[in-house]
Amino acid sequence: MVRILAAILLIVTSAYAHAGTLVTRINGIEEAGIMRLAIYATAVAFENDQGDKSGPADGIIDGVIEAVAADSATYRFELPAGTYAIGLFVDANANGVMDRNLFKIPKEQYGFSNNARGTFGPPSFEDASFYLQDDLKIEISL
């Protein structure tokens, strides 16, 4: 009886641990560099990230930091059900941060889920967010 209950619990737990596969295709990469893509689980993490830190951070559930060629790239993520937003940039000079000009305008290619754009800065989490419940494919144009 204990084994049957344990098996049922394992099946139910694994169903909730992985809600679906998120396939993200990035189009329009003009220059090879380091893809720095983050999947944000909170508005606070998304709206406070200025591309000035390298690596994991609170509120980022998954991501990619790897070399990418010009053209396009596709990534797959296994995630639990939830609301997320993606922010990314192509670090052309591989210095670990998003380079900006004198007026704080990014000099490297960047993009957000829903192809969201902000007026005077990055978009809000609400504009870039999507809900993942099952498998989902999204495309981001740079």
C-alpha positions in Angstrom: 0.0 0.0 0.0 2.8 2.4 0.9 4.5 1.7 -2.5 1.2 2.5 -4.4 0.8 5.8 -2.5 4.4 6.7 -3.2 4.0 5.9 -6.9 0.8 8.0 -7.1 2.5 10.9 -5.3 5.5 10.7 -7.6 3.3 10.8 -10.7 1.2 13.8 -9.4 4.4 15.7 -8.3 6.1 15.2 -11.6 3.1 16.4 -13.5 3.2 19.7 -11.6 7.0 20.0 -11.7 7.0 20.2 -15.5 4.0 22.0 -17.0 5.4 22.3 -20.5 8.1 23.1 -22.9 8.8 26.6 -23.9 10.5 26.9 -27.3 11.9 30.3 -28.0 13.2 31.4 -31.4 15.3 34.5 -31.7 15.2 36.1 -35.1 17.3 38.8 -36.7 20.6 38.3 -34.9 22.9 40.7 -36.9 26.2 39.9 -35.3 27.7 36.9 -33.5 28.3 37.2 -29.8 27.1 35.8 -26.5 23.4 35.3 -26.1 22.3 36.4 -22.7 18.7 35.4 -22.3 16.8 35.3 -19.0 13.3 34.0 -18.2 11.9 36.1 -15.4 9.3 34.7 -12.9 8.7 38.0 -11.2 8.0 41.6 -12.2 10.5 42.9 -9.7 13.4 40.9 -11.2 12.3 41.8 -14.8 11.9 45.5 -14.3 15.1 45.9 -12.2 17.4 44.1 -14.6 19.4 46.6 -16.7 21.7 44.0 -18.3 24.5 45.1 -16.0 25.0 41.8 -14.1 26.2 38.5 -15.3 24.7 35.1 -14.3 21.9 33.9 -12.1 19.8 36.2 -10.0 16.7 36.1 -7.8 13.5 36.0 -9.9 15.2 34.4 -12.9 13.9 30.9 -13.3 16.0 29.8 -16.3 18.1 31.3 -19.1 21.0 31.0 -21.6 24.5 32.4 -21.7 26.2 30.9 -24.7 27.9 31.8 -28.0 25.5 32.5 -30.9 26.1 33.1 -34.6 24.4 35.7 -36.7 21.0 34.8 -38.1 18.7 33.0 -35.6 18.8 30.7 -32.5 16.3 28.4 -30.9 16.1 27.4 -27.2 14.0 24.9 -25.3 13.1 25.2 -21.6 11.2 22.8 -19.4 9.2 25.0 -16.9 6.4 24.7 -14.4 3.1 26.4 -15.1 3.4 30.1 -14.5 3.6 33.7 -15.8 7.0 34.6 -17.2 8.7 37.3 -19.3 11.9 37.0 -21.4 14.6 39.6 -21.8 17.7 39.1 -23.8 20.6 40.8 -25.5 23.4 39.7 -27.8 26.7 40.6 -26.1 28.7 41.3 -29.2 32.0 42.2 -27.4 31.5 39.4 -24.7 32.1 41.8 -21.8 29.2 40.5 -19.8 27.1 43.7 -19.8 24.8 45.5 -22.2 26.8 48.4 -23.6 25.0 51.7 -23.8 25.8 55.1 -25.4 26.1 58.4 -23.6 22.2 58.7 -23.4 21.9 55.2 -21.9 20.5 53.7 -25.2 21.6 50.1 -25.8 24.4 49.7 -28.4 23.8 45.9 -28.6 20.8 44.1 -30.0 18.1 43.3 -27.4 14.6 41.9 -27.3 11.7 40.9 -25.1 8.9 38.3 -25.2 5.8 39.5 -27.0 8.2 41.7 -28.9 7.3 44.3 -26.3 8.9 47.7 -26.4 9.1 50.4 -23.8 8.7 54.1 -24.4 11.7 55.4 -22.5 13.3 52.2 -21.3 12.4 48.5 -21.2 8.8 47.4 -21.3 6.8 46.5 -18.2 6.6 42.9 -17.1 2.9 43.0 -17.9 3.6 43.9 -21.5 6.3 41.2 -22.0 4.7 38.5 -19.9 3.0 35.3 -21.1 1.4 32.4 -19.3 2.9 28.9 -19.8 0.5 26.0 -19.0 1.3 23.5 -21.8 3.8 23.6 -24.6 4.3 27.0 -26.1 6.4 28.4 -28.9 7.3 32.1 -29.1 9.4 34.2 -31.5 11.3 37.3 -30.6 12.6 39.6 -33.3 15.6 41.8 -32.6 
